[in-house]
Amino acid sequence: MYSFGRKIFFVGPTFIAVMVLLFFVFSDPNNDTQEIQKAIQESIMESNTHVEKVVHIEKVENVTLAFYATPKGLAVGRLEQTFRGWELIEGTGYIEFNSGSELPWIWCNMGESAKSLPVYYGIVSNPNIQRVEVDEKHEAEIIATYKDNKIWTLIGQGTSGTEEIQGMTNQGEVIYSRLNYSKSLR
């Protein structure tokens, strides 16, 4: 005979497991901007740096990246979601918004030690630059605009930080071209 107690014993943990699974499956990192901003602020509080805004969140290959602005410039951090909320695992240096360059950029590896996740990111300061290409074969994505600057990234694609970066018009005219001018991090 099947008793009510056995049903509770089986249904209770199953319900909890399904709810936890649904939480992780349907939680969209783009809906967690405030939590991610708080995690970044708490993680860098010791350095007396202020996060002005999380300008973009990107989830790639089970890695969540947050592009964020500080008073000094643009940086990117890798985050993980835990039961306590979002935690900043690592971050990069920053690109100055007013660097004087038309297309300042950084290359970094935001993957774990066992798996690489190369990331180019930068700022388009020249309004005539409409597209950014890496190594003449990868078109970067313009992901946001902040302080009248376009922010771009190219994630993955097997890059190494030594590729040529080109800023172009929509018609393909090269306005900016630079080989290996990054602040390569890590």
PyRosetta script that sets phi, psi and omega in degrees:
from pyrosetta import init, pose_from_sequence

init()
pose = pose_from_sequence("MYSFGRKIFFVGPTFIAVMVLLFFVFSDPNNDTQEIQKAIQESIMESNTHVEKVVHIEKVENVTLAFYATPKGLAVGRLEQTFRGWELIEGTGYIEFNSGSELPWIWCNMGESAKSLPVYYGIVSNPNIQRVEVDEKHEAEIIATYKDNKIWTLIGQGTSGTEEIQGMTNQGEVIYSRLNYSKSLR")
pose.set_psi(1, 134.3)
pose.set_omega(1, -177.4)
pose.set_phi(2, -90.0)
pose.set_psi(2, 122.0)
pose.set_omega(2, -174.5)
pose.set_phi(3, -99.7)
pose.set_psi(3, 161.9)
pose.set_omega(3, 178.7)
pose.set_phi(4, -62.0)
pose.set_psi(4, -37.1)
pose.set_omega(4, 179.4)
pose.set_phi(5, -61.4)
pose.set_psi(5, -39.3)
pose.set_omega(5, 178.8)
pose.set_phi(6, -67.4)
pose.set_psi(6, -36.2)
pose.set_omega(6, 178.2)
pose.set_phi(7, -62.0)
pose.set_psi(7, -46.0)
pose.set_omega(7, 179.7)
pose.set_phi(8, -63.3)
pose.set_psi(8, -41.6)
pose.set_omega(8, -179.8)
pose.set_phi(9, -60.7)
pose.set_psi(9, -37.5)
pose.set_omega(9, -179.1)
pose.set_phi(10, -85.3)
pose.set_psi(10, -45.8)
pose.set_omega(10, -174.3)
pose.set_phi(11, -70.5)
pose.set_psi(11, -39.6)
pose.set_omega(11, -177.6)
pose.set_phi(12, -57.0)
pose.set_psi(12, -59.6)
pose.set_omega(12, 179.3)
pose.set_phi(13, -63.9)
pose.set_psi(13, -34.4)
pose.set_omega(13, 178.5)
pose.set_phi(14, -64.2)
pose.set_psi(14, -43.7)
pose.set_omega(14, 178.6)
pose.set_phi(15, -60.7)
pose.set_psi(15, -45.1)
pose.set_omega(15, -179.2)
pose.set_phi(16, -63.8)
pose.set_psi(16, -44.2)
pose.set_omega(16, 179.2)
pose.set_phi(17, -61.4)
pose.set_psi(17, -42.1)
pose.set_omega(17, 179.1)
pose.set_phi(18, -65.1)
pose.set_psi(18, -41.5)
pose.set_omega(18, 179.6)
pose.set_phi(19, -64.3)
pose.set_psi(19, -42.7)
pose.set_omega(19, 178.4)
pose.set_phi(20, -63.9)
pose.set_psi(20, -43.5)
pose.set_omega(20, 178.1)
pose.set_phi(21, -60.7)
pose.set_psi(21, -45.1)
pose.set_omega(21, 179.2)
pose.set_phi(22, -62.8)
pose.set_psi(22, -37.6)
pose.set_omega(22, 178.4)
pose.set_phi(23, -58.5)
pose.set_psi(23, -48.1)
pose.set_omega(23, -177.8)
pose.set_phi(24, -74.0)
pose.set_psi(24, -32.4)
pose.set_omega(24, -179.9)
pose.set_phi(25, -71.1)
pose.set_psi(25, -42.5)
pose.set_omega(25, -173.9)
pose.set_phi(26, -98.8)
pose.set_psi(26, 0.9)
pose.set_omega(26, 177.5)
pose.set_phi(27, -79.7)
pose.set_psi(27, 120.4)
pose.set_omega(27, -177.7)
pose.set_phi(28, -99.2)
pose.set_psi(28, 123.9)
pose.set_omega(28, -178.3)
pose.set_phi(29, -60.1)
pose.set_psi(29, -25.0)
pose.set_omega(29, 179.2)
pose.set_phi(30, -70.2)
pose.set_psi(30, -18.1)
pose.set_omega(30, 176.6)
pose.set_phi(31, -87.1)
pose.set_psi(31, -3.9)
pose.set_omega(31, -175.3)
pose.set_phi(32, -108.1)
pose.set_psi(32, 25.7)
pose.set_omega(32, -174.3)
pose.set_phi(33, -56.0)
pose.set_psi(33, -45.1)
pose.set_omega(33, -178.2)
pose.set_phi(34, -65.3)
pose.set_psi(34, -40.8)
pose.set_omega(34, 178.4)
pose.set_phi(35, -65.3)
pose.set_psi(35, -40.2)
pose.set_omega(35, 179.5)
pose.set_phi(36, -67.2)
pose.set_psi(36, -42.7)
pose.set_omega(36, 177.8)
pose.set_phi(37, -59.9)
pose.set_psi(37, -42.1)
pose.set_omega(37, 178.4)
pose.set_phi(38, -63.6)
pose.set_psi(38, -42.2)
pose.set_omega(38, 179.4)
pose.set_phi(39, -62.2)
pose.set_psi(39, -42.4)
pose.set_omega(39, 179.4)
pose.set_phi(40, -65.3)
pose.set_psi(40, -44.8)
pose.set_omega(40, -179.3)
pose.set_phi(41, -61.0)
pose.set_psi(41, -44.1)
pose.set_omega(41, -179.7)
pose.set_phi(42, -65.1)
pose.set_psi(42, -36.3)
pose.set_omega(42, -177.3)
pose.set_phi(43, -71.4)
pose.set_psi(43, -29.9)
pose.set_omega(43, -177.7)
pose.set_phi(44, -108.2)
pose.set_psi(44, 10.8)
pose.set_omega(44, -179.1)
pose.set_phi(45, -58.0)
pose.set_psi(45, -35.2)
pose.set_omega(45, -178.1)
pose.set_phi(46, -62.5)
pose.set_psi(46, -28.4)
pose.set_omega(46, -177.9)
pose.set_phi(47, -88.7)
pose.set_psi(47, 7.1)
pose.set_omega(47, 179.8)
pose.set_phi(48, 57.3)
pose.set_psi(48, 34.4)
pose.set_omega(48, 177.4)
pose.set_phi(49, -103.9)
pose.set_psi(49, 143.1)
pose.set_omega(49, -179.2)
pose.set_phi(50, -109.4)
pose.set_psi(50, 132.2)
pose.set_omega(50, 174.7)
pose.set_phi(51, -89.4)
pose.set_psi(51, 117.4)
pose.set_omega(51, 178.8)
pose.set_phi(52, -76.2)
pose.set_psi(52, -43.6)
pose.set_omega(52, -175.4)
pose.set_phi(53, -165.6)
pose.set_psi(53, 141.9)
pose.set_omega(53, 166.7)
pose.set_phi(54, -83.7)
pose.set_psi(54, 114.0)
pose.set_omega(54, -173.0)
pose.set_phi(55, -90.8)
pose.set_psi(55, -21.4)
pose.set_omega(55, 179.9)
pose.set_phi(56, -164.1)
pose.set_psi(56, 143.7)
pose.set_omega(56, 175.0)
pose.set_phi(57, -122.5)
pose.set_psi(57, 132.3)
pose.set_omega(57, -178.1)
pose.set_phi(58, -131.0)
pose.set_psi(58, 129.8)
pose.set_omega(58, 175.4)
pose.set_phi(59, -109.2)
pose.set_psi(59, 121.3)
pose.set_omega(59, -177.2)
pose.set_phi(60, -136.5)
pose.set_psi(60, 126.0)
pose.set_omega(60, 174.6)
pose.set_phi(61, 48.6)
pose.set_psi(61, 49.9)
pose.set_omega(61, 179.6)
pose.set_phi(62, 63.3)
pose.set_psi(62, 19.7)
pose.set_omega(62, 175.8)
pose.set_phi(63, -118.2)
pose.set_psi(63, 133.1)
pose.set_omega(63, 177.1)
pose.set_phi(64, -105.4)
pose.set_psi(64, 122.9)
pose.set_omega(64, 178.5)
pose.set_phi(65, -111.4)
pose.set_psi(65, 138.0)
pose.set_omega(65, 175.8)
pose.set_phi(66, -120.0)
pose.set_psi(66, 123.2)
pose.set_omega(66, 174.1)
pose.set_phi(67, -93.4)
pose.set_psi(67, 123.3)
pose.set_omega(67, -174.1)
pose.set_phi(68, -136.5)
pose.set_psi(68, 151.1)
pose.set_omega(68, -179.2)
pose.set_phi(69, -101.1)
pose.set_psi(69, 136.8)
pose.set_omega(69, 170.7)
pose.set_phi(70, -115.0)
pose.set_psi(70, 171.1)
pose.set_omega(70, 176.8)
pose.set_phi(71, -59.4)
pose.set_psi(71, -23.2)
pose.set_omega(71, -178.5)
pose.set_phi(72, -90.7)
pose.set_psi(72, -27.2)
pose.set_omega(72, -177.9)
pose.set_phi(73, 168.4)
pose.set_psi(73, -158.4)
pose.set_omega(73, -175.5)
pose.set_phi(74, -106.2)
pose.set_psi(74, 135.4)
pose.set_omega(74, 178.4)
pose.set_phi(75, -136.6)
pose.set_psi(75, 169.1)
pose.set_omega(75, 176.5)
pose.set_phi(76, -132.2)
pose.set_psi(76, 144.4)
pose.set_omega(76, 178.0)
pose.set_phi(77, -132.9)
pose.set_psi(77, 149.2)
pose.set_omega(77, 175.1)
pose.set_phi(78, -99.7)
pose.set_psi(78, 129.6)
pose.set_omega(78, -176.3)
pose.set_phi(79, -120.6)
pose.set_psi(79, 156.2)
pose.set_omega(79, 172.3)
pose.set_phi(80, -130.3)
pose.set_psi(80, 143.8)
pose.set_omega(80, 177.1)
pose.set_phi(81, -95.4)
pose.set_psi(81, 125.4)
pose.set_omega(81, 177.7)
pose.set_phi(82, -117.7)
pose.set_psi(82, -179.6)
pose.set_omega(82, 177.4)
pose.set_phi(83, -66.3)
pose.set_psi(83, -20.8)
pose.set_omega(83, 178.0)
pose.set_phi(84, -88.7)
pose.set_psi(84, -4.6)
pose.set_omega(84, -178.2)
pose.set_phi(85, 119.4)
pose.set_psi(85, -161.4)
pose.set_omega(85, -178.5)
pose.set_phi(86, -82.0)
pose.set_psi(86, 140.2)
pose.set_omega(86, 176.7)
pose.set_phi(87, -128.6)
pose.set_psi(87, 134.1)
pose.set_omega(87, 175.1)
pose.set_phi(88, -78.2)
pose.set_psi(88, 117.3)
pose.set_omega(88, -178.2)
pose.set_phi(89, -86.3)
pose.set_psi(89, -43.4)
pose.set_omega(89, 177.0)
pose.set_phi(90, -157.6)
pose.set_psi(90, 158.1)
pose.set_omega(90, 178.2)
pose.set_phi(91, -139.0)
pose.set_psi(91, 170.4)
pose.set_omega(91, -179.7)
pose.set_phi(92, -108.7)
pose.set_psi(92, 179.2)
pose.set_omega(92, 167.6)
pose.set_phi(93, -70.6)
pose.set_psi(93, -171.5)
pose.set_omega(93, -176.8)
pose.set_phi(94, -126.0)
pose.set_psi(94, 159.7)
pose.set_omega(94, 173.5)
pose.set_phi(95, -102.9)
pose.set_psi(95, 129.7)
pose.set_omega(95, 179.1)
pose.set_phi(96, -70.5)
pose.set_psi(96, 134.6)
pose.set_omega(96, 177.6)
pose.set_phi(97, -65.1)
pose.set_psi(97, -34.1)
pose.set_omega(97, -178.6)
pose.set_phi(98, -112.0)
pose.set_psi(98, 55.2)
pose.set_omega(98, -175.6)
pose.set_phi(99, -78.5)
pose.set_psi(99, -16.6)
pose.set_omega(99, -175.9)
pose.set_phi(100, 90.7)
pose.set_psi(100, -8.9)
pose.set_omega(100, 178.6)
pose.set_phi(101, -92.1)
pose.set_psi(101, 150.0)
pose.set_omega(101, 177.6)
pose.set_phi(102, -73.1)
pose.set_psi(102, -26.2)
pose.set_omega(102, -172.8)
pose.set_phi(103, -151.9)
pose.set_psi(103, 64.0)
pose.set_omega(103, 178.4)
pose.set_phi(104, -69.5)
pose.set_psi(104, 146.8)
pose.set_omega(104, -176.8)
pose.set_phi(105, -153.8)
pose.set_psi(105, 164.9)
pose.set_omega(105, 177.8)
pose.set_phi(106, -135.8)
pose.set_psi(106, 145.0)
pose.set_omega(106, 168.8)
pose.set_phi(107, -114.1)
pose.set_psi(107, 137.2)
pose.set_omega(107, 177.5)
pose.set_phi(108, -149.4)
pose.set_psi(108, 164.4)
pose.set_omega(108, 175.9)
pose.set_phi(109, -108.3)
pose.set_psi(109, 111.3)
pose.set_omega(109, -177.0)
pose.set_phi(110, -102.7)
pose.set_psi(110, 12.7)
pose.set_omega(110, 178.5)
pose.set_phi(111, -85.1)
pose.set_psi(111, 177.7)
pose.set_omega(111, 174.4)
pose.set_phi(112, -82.3)
pose.set_psi(112, 168.7)
pose.set_omega(112, -175.8)
pose.set_phi(113, -60.7)
pose.set_psi(113, -31.2)
pose.set_omega(113, -179.0)
pose.set_phi(114, -80.5)
pose.set_psi(114, -22.6)
pose.set_omega(114, -176.5)
pose.set_phi(115, -139.5)
pose.set_psi(115, 123.8)
pose.set_omega(115, -177.6)
pose.set_phi(116, -77.6)
pose.set_psi(116, 143.7)
pose.set_omega(116, 170.8)
pose.set_phi(117, -137.9)
pose.set_psi(117, 85.2)
pose.set_omega(117, -179.0)
pose.set_phi(118, -69.2)
pose.set_psi(118, 138.6)
pose.set_omega(118, -178.1)
pose.set_phi(119, -135.0)
pose.set_psi(119, 123.1)
pose.set_omega(119, 165.4)
pose.set_phi(120, -99.5)
pose.set_psi(120, 139.4)
pose.set_omega(120, 170.2)
pose.set_phi(121, -151.1)
pose.set_psi(121, 153.9)
pose.set_omega(121, -177.7)
pose.set_phi(122, -168.0)
pose.set_psi(122, -174.5)
pose.set_omega(122, -176.3)
pose.set_phi(123, -123.2)
pose.set_psi(123, 135.2)
pose.set_omega(123, 173.9)
pose.set_phi(124, -99.6)
pose.set_psi(124, 108.1)
pose.set_omega(124, -179.7)
pose.set_phi(125, -92.1)
pose.set_psi(125, -23.5)
pose.set_omega(125, -178.9)
pose.set_phi(126, -89.0)
pose.set_psi(126, 117.6)
pose.set_omega(126, -177.3)
pose.set_phi(127, -64.9)
pose.set_psi(127, -17.0)
pose.set_omega(127, 178.4)
pose.set_phi(128, -78.0)
pose.set_psi(128, -17.7)
pose.set_omega(128, 177.8)
pose.set_phi(129, -81.0)
pose.set_psi(129, 117.6)
pose.set_omega(129, -178.4)
pose.set_phi(130, -108.7)
pose.set_psi(130, -21.3)
pose.set_omega(130, -178.7)
pose.set_phi(131, -135.9)
pose.set_psi(131, 151.4)
pose.set_omega(131, 175.1)
pose.set_phi(132, -126.2)
pose.set_psi(132, 130.0)
pose.set_omega(132, 177.1)
pose.set_phi(133, -119.3)
pose.set_psi(133, 144.1)
pose.set_omega(133, 177.6)
pose.set_phi(134, -113.8)
pose.set_psi(134, 121.2)
pose.set_omega(134, 177.0)
pose.set_phi(135, 59.2)
pose.set_psi(135, 29.2)
pose.set_omega(135, 178.1)
pose.set_phi(136, 56.4)
pose.set_psi(136, 13.8)
pose.set_omega(136, 178.9)
pose.set_phi(137, -136.1)
pose.set_psi(137, -10.4)
pose.set_omega(137, 179.7)
pose.set_phi(138, -122.3)
pose.set_psi(138, 119.4)
pose.set_omega(138, 176.2)
pose.set_phi(139, -87.7)
pose.set_psi(139, 125.3)
pose.set_omega(139, 178.1)
pose.set_phi(140, -73.6)
pose.set_psi(140, 160.5)
pose.set_omega(140, 179.6)
pose.set_phi(141, -102.3)
pose.set_psi(141, 129.6)
pose.set_omega(141, 171.5)
pose.set_phi(142, -79.7)
pose.set_psi(142, 115.6)
pose.set_omega(142, -170.5)
pose.set_phi(143, -103.7)
pose.set_psi(143, -19.8)
pose.set_omega(143, -177.1)
pose.set_phi(144, -167.6)
pose.set_psi(144, 169.5)
pose.set_omega(144, 170.5)
pose.set_phi(145, -126.7)
pose.set_psi(145, 134.0)
pose.set_omega(145, 179.2)
pose.set_phi(146, -147.6)
pose.set_psi(146, 130.6)
pose.set_omega(146, -178.9)
pose.set_phi(147, 51.4)
pose.set_psi(147, 47.1)
pose.set_omega(147, 178.2)
pose.set_phi(148, 63.4)
pose.set_psi(148, 16.3)
pose.set_omega(148, 176.9)
pose.set_phi(149, -117.3)
pose.set_psi(149, 139.1)
pose.set_omega(149, 172.5)
pose.set_phi(150, -81.9)
pose.set_psi(150, 142.3)
pose.set_omega(150, 178.3)
pose.set_phi(151, -112.9)
pose.set_psi(151, 131.7)
pose.set_omega(151, -176.3)
pose.set_phi(152, -126.3)
pose.set_psi(152, 158.9)
pose.set_omega(152, 176.2)
pose.set_phi(153, -151.4)
pose.set_psi(153, 154.6)
pose.set_omega(153, 168.5)
pose.set_phi(154, -136.7)
pose.set_psi(154, 116.6)
pose.set_omega(154, -174.6)
pose.set_phi(155, -111.6)
pose.set_psi(155, 134.4)
pose.set_omega(155, 179.4)
pose.set_phi(156, 79.1)
pose.set_psi(156, -137.1)
pose.set_omega(156, 176.4)
pose.set_phi(157, 65.9)
pose.set_psi(157, 12.0)
pose.set_omega(157, 175.6)
pose.set_phi(158, 67.5)
pose.set_psi(158, 26.5)
pose.set_omega(158, -178.6)
pose.set_phi(159, -77.4)
pose.set_psi(159, 161.3)
pose.set_omega(159, -177.2)
pose.set_phi(160, -126.2)
pose.set_psi(160, -1.3)
pose.set_omega(160, -179.2)
pose.set_phi(161, 91.8)
pose.set_psi(161, 1.4)
pose.set_omega(161, -178.9)
pose.set_phi(162, -111.9)
pose.set_psi(162, 5.7)
pose.set_omega(162, -176.7)
pose.set_phi(163, -76.3)
pose.set_psi(163, 158.6)
pose.set_omega(163, 176.2)
pose.set_phi(164, -76.5)
pose.set_psi(164, 137.9)
pose.set_omega(164, 177.5)
pose.set_phi(165, -110.3)
pose.set_psi(165, 129.4)
pose.set_omega(165, 179.0)
pose.set_phi(166, -125.7)
pose.set_psi(166, 134.1)
pose.set_omega(166, 170.6)
pose.set_phi(167, -101.1)
pose.set_psi(167, 128.2)
pose.set_omega(167, -171.0)
pose.set_phi(168, -133.8)
pose.set_psi(168, 159.5)
pose.set_omega(168, 170.1)
pose.set_phi(169, -79.2)
pose.set_psi(169, 171.7)
pose.set_omega(169, 176.2)
pose.set_phi(170, -63.3)
pose.set_psi(170, -24.3)
pose.set_omega(170, -179.9)
pose.set_phi(171, -84.7)
pose.set_psi(171, -2.6)
pose.set_omega(171, 177.4)
pose.set_phi(172, 95.0)
pose.set_psi(172, 4.1)
pose.set_omega(172, 177.3)
pose.set_phi(173, -72.4)
pose.set_psi(173, 127.2)
pose.set_omega(173, -179.1)
pose.set_phi(174, -81.0)
pose.set_psi(174, 120.1)
pose.set_omega(174, 178.8)
pose.set_phi(175, -99.6)
pose.set_psi(175, -32.8)
pose.set_omega(175, -177.0)
pose.set_phi(176, -136.4)
pose.set_psi(176, 136.2)
pose.set_omega(176, 175.8)
pose.set_phi(177, -146.6)
pose.set_psi(177, 128.7)
pose.set_omega(177, -179.4)
pose.set_phi(178, -147.4)
pose.set_psi(178, 134.3)
pose.set_omega(178, 177.6)
pose.set_phi(179, -106.4)
pose.set_psi(179, 125.1)
pose.set_omega(179, 173.5)
pose.set_phi(180, 52.9)
pose.set_psi(180, 54.4)
pose.set_omega(180, 178.2)
pose.set_phi(181, -113.7)
pose.set_psi(181, 27.5)
pose.set_omega(181, -175.5)
pose.set_phi(182, -89.9)
pose.set_psi(182, 163.7)
pose.set_omega(182, 162.5)
pose.set_phi(183, -89.8)
pose.set_psi(183, 89.9)
pose.set_omega(183, -177.1)
pose.set_phi(184, -75.1)
pose.set_psi(184, 124.4)
pose.set_omega(184, -175.9)
pose.set_phi(185, -112.5)
pose.set_psi(185, 132.5)
pose.set_omega(185, 179.0)
pose.set_phi(186, 75.0)
pose.dump_pdb("model.pdb")
